[in-house]
Structure formats: structure tokens, C-alpha cells
């Protein structure tokens, strides 16, 4: 467990240095409200011996959405992913995150308002995540949740702005999770929590409103 936390802390530290070094405040919006549709997939694995991990059962192709507000470089977001398997819809992954993101302009192409058209977006974030073993049946209740806990993510995203309000792009995330599970079998060798890592790859269509 200590080794996992140390490895995760090192990843976050390295990524933080990269963020600070790449920051270009003059190119960033002061306030950015955004909402987007996502499609791709996610998966992961646990590192707690003899204990099932949420991502052992819930992984594969997925669609979802991302909502958030960004104040200069500070980003608060909520995202939802619905996974699919051979039988149709399977489990879901939901995250509430607070982090730091910078906009790194690529190339010299500009929109009429002076904003860079191609933007690289490195981001680190942490917060609360939870998952369900099947599709969510509104209203979401605690009985539907199979795992919940903390998450920490390092994400590299890219957006190409079609205009000041709409962008298409993609993102890749490597993260760490520490989840308490609600479906653990009773055994002296099985813990009530699982730690591990997750990978998320998504294509994005995002609507931005800000200045």
C-alpha cells in the first residue's frame, strides 16, 4: 500500500512540475464553463491481494459526459461514464474532481478572438469516485453503488476549436484509486477495500462558455 501511494505521489509531483513549466497564463481564459460528450473506454486493475477490484468487473467501451468550471488554471469537474459489454450496458464510473489544468497553445493558428485554435491540456486532479455494477436507475441510491473512495488522475488532453464555443479532441488518463467495496465476500483473507490503477481514453466534443 505504501509503495502504491509513493508511486502515485511521484507521478503527481512530476506532472505538477510539467504543469508549472508549461503554463501560459496569457493564453488561458479567466473563467470557462464547459459541458461535453465523451466516448472511448476505460479499464484498470487492483493491487490489493485476494480482494476483488471495481475495475475487474467494470471496464470496456464507454460513453458519457463531462461538466465543469475552470477559473484560470483551477478546474472543478464532474464526469460520468457508462460502460458496455457483450450483453449491452454494464457498470458506471462517476468522478467529482478538483485539479489544476493549463492551456498550452500548439502552432500559430488563432480564432478571430485571438484564442489559439489547437490547445494541449495537461491536468492533475483528485477527488471522490464511485461505481455501480450495472446501469444507474434514477434516483441513484447507495444500494446501487458497489465501490467508492478517492481517486487521483493525471490527464493529457488536446482540443481543436472549431469556433470560440465548440472544440473536438481527445484525452488520456492514468490514475490511482482507493475504493471501499460493497460486494466483497466474507472471508478472513479478503479486505473491504481495494487500491489500484485505472486507464481512461476518450474522444471529446465540448461546448465552452467563458472569457
VOBA-1610 file (N, C-alpha, C; in pm, whole numbers, padded with zeros to 5 digits, always signed):
BEGIN
Unk+00082-00119+00000Unk+00000+00000+00000Unk+00087+00126+00000Unk+00192+00129+00088Unk+00281+00245+00095Unk+00354+00265-00036Unk+00393+00153-00101Unk+00463+00163-00228Unk+00372+00222-00334Unk+00244+00182-00332Unk+00149+00234-00431Unk+00130+00384-00414Unk+00114+00427-00288Unk+00095+00570-00261Unk+00219+00649-00301Unk+00337+00593-00273Unk+00461+00662-00307Unk+00475+00676-00458Unk+00440+00569-00532Unk+00449+00575-00678Unk+00351+00678-00733Unk+00231+00681-00676Unk+00131+00777-00722Unk+00174+00919-00691Unk+00233+00941-00574Unk+00279+01074-00535Unk+00389+01122-00629Unk+00476+01031-00671Unk+00584+01067-00763Unk+00528+01110-00897Unk+00428+01035-00947Unk+00364+01070-01074Unk+00302+01209-01065Unk+00231+01236-00955Unk+00166+01366-00936Unk+00269+01477-00929Unk+00382+01454-00858Unk+00487+01554-00844Unk+00548+01589-00978Unk+00581+01487-01057Unk+00642+01509-01189Unk+00544+01585-01278Unk+00418+01545-01273Unk+00318+01610-01357Unk+00298+01756-01314Unk+00305+01783-01184Unk+00290+01919-01132Unk+00400+02010-01185Unk+00524+01957-01184Unk+00637+02034-01236Unk+00617+02065-01384Unk+00567+01966-01457Unk+00541+01987-01600Unk+00435+02093-01622Unk+00332+02093-01538Unk+00226+02192-01549Unk+00279+02333-01526Unk+00357+02349-01421Unk+00409+02481-01390Unk+00501+02531-01501Unk+00584+02439-01552Unk+00677+02479-01656Unk+00610+02512-01787Unk+00494+02447-01814Unk+00427+02467-01942Unk+00323+02577-01937Unk+00294+02632-01820Unk+00184+02727-01807Unk+00207+02850-01893Unk+00098+02893-01958Unk+00099+03013-02040Unk-00024+03096-02003Unk-00021+03167-01887Unk-00139+03236-01837Unk-00202+03329-01939Unk-00124+03390-02026Unk-00179+03486-02120Unk-00274+03420-02219Unk-00261+03289-02240Unk-00345+03219-02336Unk-00471+03162-02271Unk-00479+03164-02139Unk-00588+03097-02069Unk-00708+03190-02052Unk-00828+03132-02055Unk-00947+03208-02022Unk-00951+03229-01871Unk-01008+03342-01830Unk-01021+03367-01687Unk-01124+03271-01627Unk-01240+03261-01692Unk-01346+03170-01648Unk-01393+03090-01769Unk-01408+02959-01751Unk-01454+02872-01858Unk-01555+02772-01803Unk-01680+02787-01844Unk-01783+02689-01812Unk-01791+02592-01929Unk-01788+02462-01903Unk-01786+02368-02014Unk-01874+02247-01988Unk-01922+02190-02097Unk-02002+02068-02093Unk-01972+01991-02220Unk-01947+01862-02207Unk-01908+01785-02324Unk-01957+01642-02324Unk-01962+01586-02443Unk-01993+01444-02460Unk-01862+01370-02482Unk-01851+01249-02428Unk-01729+01170-02437Unk-01760+01029-02484Unk-01663+00968-02551Unk-01677+00829-02596Unk-01538+00769-02607Unk-01525+00645-02564Unk-01396+00577-02568Unk-01400+00450-02486Unk-01319+00444-02382Unk-01318+00326-02298Unk-01235+00346-02173Unk-01252+00257-02075Unk-01172+00263-01954Unk-01152+00123-01898Unk-01051+00111-01815Unk-01020-00016-01750Unk-00923+00009-01637Unk-00887-00097-01568Unk-00794-00082-01458Unk-00767-00214-01389Unk-00694-00208-01280Unk-00661-00330-01208Unk-00636-00296-01061Unk-00655-00394-00977Unk-00631-00377-00834Unk-00496-00432-00794Unk-00444-00381-00683Unk-00315-00428-00632Unk-00324-00476-00488Unk-00447-00492-00437Unk-00467-00544-00302Unk-00486-00695-00309Unk-00398-00774-00249Unk-00404-00920-00262Unk-00538-00979-00217Unk-00585-01078-00292Unk-00703-01158-00258Unk-00832-01076-00243Unk-00835-00956-00304Unk-00951-00870-00290Unk-00997-00824-00429Unk-01123-00845-00463Unk-01172-00801-00595Unk-01170-00650-00605Unk-01139-00600-00724Unk-01133-00457-00750Unk-01249-00418-00841Unk-01298-00296-00826Unk-01409-00248-00908Unk-01382-00267-01057Unk-01259-00238-01100Unk-01227-00242-01243Unk-01210-00384-01296Unk-01206-00484-01207Unk-01205-00622-01253Unk-01336-00658-01322Unk-01445-00597-01276Unk-01577-00628-01330Unk-01629-00521-01425Unk-01586-00398-01407Unk-01639-00286-01485Unk-01529-00224-01569Unk-01535-00249-01699Unk-01436-00196-01792Unk-01488-00218-01934Unk-01420-00154-02030Unk-01457-00173-02169Unk-01497-00043-02237Unk-01561-00053-02356Unk-01607+00067-02425Unk-01704+00145-02338Unk-01705+00278-02356Unk-01790+00360-02269Unk-01827+00491-02337Unk-01940+00546-02298Unk-01981+00680-02338Unk-02021+00756-02213Unk-02018+00889-02221Unk-02055+00965-02103Unk-02054+01113-02128Unk-02036+01189-02020Unk-02033+01334-02031Unk-01942+01391-01924Unk-01904+01517-01945Unk-01812+01587-01857Unk-01866+01728-01835Unk-01879+01771-01711Unk-01926+01905-01677Unk-01825+01970-01585Unk-01804+02102-01601Unk-01711+02165-01511Unk-01702+02314-01525Unk-01626+02372-01436Unk-01594+02514-01441Unk-01446+02530-01411Unk-01380+02614-01489Unk-01237+02638-01473Unk-01215+02786-01446Unk-01146+02816-01337Unk-01109+02952-01302Unk-00959+02966-01322Unk-00921+03027-01433Unk-00782+03040-01477Unk-00718+02903-01492Unk-00652+02849-01389Unk-00592+02716-01401Unk-00656+02613-01307Unk-00750+02658-01223Unk-00812+02567-01126Unk-00943+02513-01184Unk-00955+02381-01180Unk-01065+02315-01250Unk-01146+02227-01155Unk-01278+02248-01153Unk-01371+02167-01077Unk-01465+02098-01173Unk-01471+01964-01169Unk-01547+01892-01270Unk-01618+01770-01213Unk-01718+01725-01289Unk-01789+01600-01261Unk-01799+01525-01393Unk-01771+01396-01390Unk-01782+01320-01514Unk-01846+01184-01490Unk-01910+01134-01593Unk-01986+01010-01586Unk-01951+00925-01707Unk-01928+00795-01685Unk-01901+00701-01794Unk-01987+00577-01777Unk-02059+00541-01883Unk-02138+00420-01888Unk-02065+00317-01972Unk-02027+00205-01910Unk-01954+00101-01982Unk-02049+00004-02051Unk-01996-00065-02153Unk-02074-00163-02228Unk-01997-00294-02234Unk-02075-00404-02241Unk-02015-00536-02262Unk-02095-00608-02370Unk-02073-00737-02387Unk-02140-00812-02492Unk-02290-00821-02475Unk-02339-00796-02354Unk-02483-00803-02328Unk-02552-00667-02332Unk-02474-00561-02352Unk-02530-00426-02353Unk-02463-00339-02249Unk-02541-00258-02180Unk-02484-00170-02079Unk-02442-00250-01956Unk-02330-00209-01897Unk-02284-00274-01773Unk-02269-00168-01664Unk-02154-00159-01600Unk-02138-00068-01489Unk-02108+00075-01529Unk-02103+00161-01428Unk-02074+00302-01450Unk-01963+00349-01357Unk-01893+00454-01400Unk-01790+00519-01320Unk-01823+00668-01314Unk-01829+00722-01193Unk-01862+00863-01172Unk-01753+00925-01085Unk-01705+01044-01124Unk-01599+01109-01050Unk-01630+01258-01030Unk-01596+01308-00911Unk-01603+01451-00879Unk-01461+01494-00846Unk-01406+01587-00925Unk-01263+01615-00919Unk-01233+01764-00905Unk-01125+01793-00833Unk-01070+01928-00824Unk-00924+01919-00862Unk-00882+02004-00956Unk-00745+01993-01002Unk-00691+02119-01064Unk-00579+02104-01130Unk-00510+02213-01198Unk-00487+02176-01343Unk-00525+02267-01433Unk-00508+02244-01577Unk-00457+02372-01641Unk-00364+02357-01734Unk-00314+02472-01809Unk-00339+02449-01957Unk-00350+02558-02031Unk-00368+02553-02176Unk-00235+02586-02243Unk-00183+02493-02321Unk-00056+02512-02391Unk-00085+02525-02541Unk-00074+02644-02599Unk-00105+02662-02742Unk-00011+02581-02830Unk-00068+02522-02935Unk+00011+02449-03034Unk-00004+02519-03168Unk+00107+02556-03228Unk+00102+02623-03357Unk+00058+02767-03345Unk+00053+02835-03460Unk+00020+02977-03460Unk-00122+03009-03501Unk-00203+02908-03533Unk-00340+02933-03577Unk-00423+02992-03463Unk-00496+03100-03496Unk-00578+03168-03397Unk-00722+03181-03446Unk-00814+03187-03351Unk-00953+03220-03380Unk-00965+03371-03391Unk-01076+03421-03445Unk-01093+03566-03458Unk-01077+03644-03329Unk-01110+03579-03215Unk-01097+03649-03086Unk-00956+03642-03029Unk-00863+03581-03103Unk-00724+03572-03058Unk-00690+03445-02984Unk-00788+03362-02957Unk-00763+03236-02887Unk-00694+03137-02978Unk-00601+03060-02923Unk-00533+02956-03000Unk-00632+02849-03045Unk-00618+02802-03168Unk-00712+02704-03220Unk-00680+02563-03174Unk-00553+02531-03157Unk-00511+02399-03108Unk-00447+02415-02971Unk-00497+02338-02874Unk-00451+02355-02736Unk-00423+02219-02673Unk-00305+02207-02613Unk-00270+02090-02533Unk-00306+02120-02388Unk-00366+02022-02318Unk-00420+02048-02186Unk-00374+01944-02083Unk-00256+01958-02026Unk-00214+01870-01917Unk-00289+01905-01790Unk-00327+01804-01712Unk-00410+01827-01595Unk-00381+01723-01488Unk-00378+01766-01363Unk-00376+01675-01249Unk-00498+01706-01164Unk-00560+01602-01108Unk-00682+01623-01031Unk-00701+01508-00932Unk-00771+01537-00826Unk-00805+01436-00729Unk-00943+01462-00673Unk-01001+01360-00612Unk-01134+01379-00556Unk-01199+01249-00518Unk-01328+01245-00539Unk-01411+01132-00497Unk-01465+01060-00619Unk-01463+00927-00616Unk-01518+00849-00726Unk-01600+00733-00673Unk-01697+00690-00751Unk-01772+00572-00714Unk-01824+00503-00839Unk-01857+00376-00825Unk-01902+00298-00939Unk-02020+00211-00905Unk-02094+00175-01008Unk-02207+00083-00994Unk-02181-00039-01081Unk-02229-00157-01042Unk-02206-00277-01121Unk-02295-00288-01244Unk-02397-00202-01252Unk-02489-00202-01365Unk-02532-00060-01395Unk-02621-00042-01494Unk-02669+00092-01527Unk-02736+00159-01408Unk-02723+00289-01399Unk-02785+00363-01290Unk-02935+00371-01313Unk-03011+00344-01209Unk-03156+00355-01214Unk-03197+00475-01128Unk-03226+00591-01191Unk-03257+00711-01112Unk-03378+00690-01022Unk-03375+00749-00904Unk-03263+00823-00846Unk-03155+00728-00794Unk-03029+00771-00806Unk-02919+00688-00760Unk-02924+00674-00609Unk-02920+00551-00562Unk-02919+00523-00418Unk-02791+00451-00380Unk-02762+00449-00250Unk-02639+00385-00202Unk-02638+00236-00231Unk-02756+00174-00241Unk-02763+00031-00267Unk-02715-00004-00408Unk-02712+00095-00499Unk-02664+00070-00635Unk-02513+00080-00647Unk-02447+00137-00547Unk-02303+00163-00554Unk-02225+00041-00504Unk-02134-00007-00586Unk-02054-00124-00548Unk-01916-00087-00497Unk-01869+00035-00524Unk-01737+00078-00478Unk-01734+00230-00472Unk-01662+00283-00373Unk-01649+00428-00361Unk-01523+00460-00283Unk-01465+00576-00314Unk-01342+00614-00245Unk-01276+00731-00313Unk-01143+00739-00301Unk-01068+00851-00355Unk-01002+00812-00486Unk-00984+00912-00572Unk-00915+00893-00699Unk-00816+01008-00719Unk-00709+00980-00791Unk-00612+01081-00830Unk-00574+01053-00974Unk-00586+01154-01061Unk-00566+01134-01204Unk-00465+01231-01263Unk-00388+01182-01358Unk-00302+01266-01442Unk-00353+01249-01585Unk-00390+01360-01648Unk-00455+01356-01779Unk-00382+01445-01877Unk-00368+01396-02000Unk-00316+01478-02109Unk-00425+01488-02214Unk-00476+01609-02236Unk-00584+01629-02330Unk-00542+01720-02445Unk-00621+01715-02551Unk-00598+01802-02668Unk-00734+01848-02720Unk-00743+01976-02757Unk-00866+02028-02816Unk-00834+02112-02939Unk-00918+02095-03040Unk-00912+02178-03160Unk-01043+02256-03166Unk-01034+02388-03156Unk-01151+02472-03150Unk-01204+02502-03290Unk-01327+02459-03316Unk-01393+02490-03443Unk-01437+02636-03446Unk-01468+02689-03329Unk-01501+02829-03307Unk-01479+02856-03159Unk-01504+02978-03109Unk-01476+03004-02967Unk-01556+02920-02869Unk-01661+02852-02917Unk-01752+02782-02825Unk-01751+02630-02837Unk-01702+02575-02947Unk-01708+02431-02969Unk-01569+02378-03004Unk-01530+02268-02937Unk-01400+02207-02963Unk-01415+02055-02969Unk-01335+01993-03055Unk-01326+01848-03061Unk-01186+01808-03017Unk-01172+01688-02962Unk-01040+01649-02916Unk-01037+01511-02856Unk-00944+01490-02767Unk-00927+01361-02703Unk-00844+01376-02577Unk-00847+01272-02493Unk-00770+01276-02368Unk-00732+01135-02326Unk-00620+01126-02256Unk-00575+01001-02198Unk-00543+01022-02051Unk-00591+00931-01965Unk-00576+00947-01821Unk-00513+00823-01758Unk-00416+00845-01672Unk-00363+00741-01585Unk-00393+00783-01443Unk-00455+00694-01365Unk-00494+00733-01231Unk-00477+00624-01127Unk-00493+00665-01002Unk-00485+00575-00886Unk-00618+00583-00812Unk-00665+00469-00759Unk-00788+00469-00681Unk-00771+00388-00553Unk-00845+00428-00453Unk-00853+00355-00326Unk-01001+00345-00294Unk-01060+00230-00325Unk-01205+00213-00316Unk-01243+00117-00204Unk-01349+00153-00135Unk-01415+00061-00045Unk-01527-00007-00122Unk-01533-00139-00117Unk-01630-00213-00196Unk-01749-00259-00115Unk-01862-00264-00182Unk-01983-00309-00117Unk-02020-00452-00151Unk-01940-00517-00237Unk-01974-00652-00282Unk-01866-00754-00248Unk-01787-00725-00145Unk-01679-00816-00106Unk-01737-00935-00030Unk-01691-01055-00065Unk-01739-01174+00004Unk-01679-01181+00143Unk-01746-01251+00232Unk-01696-01264+00370Unk-01584-01367+00376Unk-01466-01323+00410Unk-01351-01411+00420Unk-01245-01342+00503Unk-01173-01417+00581Unk-01067-01358+00664Unk-00950-01311+00580Unk-00942-01358+00453Unk-00831-01319+00366Unk-00868-01206+00271Unk-00991-01157+00279Unk-01037-01054+00187Unk-01063-00924+00263Unk-01006-00815+00214Unk-01025-00684+00278Unk-01151-00617+00225Unk-01194-00511+00294Unk-01312-00439+00250Unk-01277-00321+00160Unk-01151-00316+00116Unk-01109-00208+00027Unk-01011-00263-00077Unk-00997-00188-00184Unk-00903-00226-00290Unk-00838-00101-00346Unk-00708-00105-00363Unk-00637+00004-00428Unk-00583-00045-00561Unk-00559+00047-00654Unk-00509+00007-00784Unk-00501+00125-00877Unk-00498+00095-01006Unk-00476+00197-01108Unk-00581+00184-01217Unk-00609+00297-01283Unk-00705+00297-01392Unk-00651+00375-01512Unk-00698+00334-01629Unk-00665+00400-01755Unk-00795+00438-01824Unk-00799+00561-01877Unk-00918+00610-01946Unk-00874+00680-02074Unk-00932+00642-02187Unk-00905+00707-02314Unk-01036+00751-02377Unk-01047+00880-02413Unk-01174+00933-02460Unk-01157+01030-02576Unk-01253+01027-02667Unk-01272+01133-02765Unk-01374+01229-02708Unk-01362+01358-02741Unk-01447+01458-02676Unk-01505+01558-02776Unk-01626+01602-02747Unk-01688+01717-02812Unk-01735+01806-02700Unk-01679+01926-02689Unk-01702+02009-02571Unk-01751+02148-02609Unk-01850+02196-02536Unk-01902+02331-02552Unk-01846+02419-02440Unk-01786+02532-02477Unk-01723+02623-02382Unk-01797+02756-02378Unk-01811+02810-02259Unk-01869+02942-02242Unk-01787+03014-02136Unk-01719+03119-02174Unk-01634+03191-02080Unk-01567+03309-02144Unk-01475+03367-02070Unk-01399+03481-02121Unk-01264+03488-02053
//
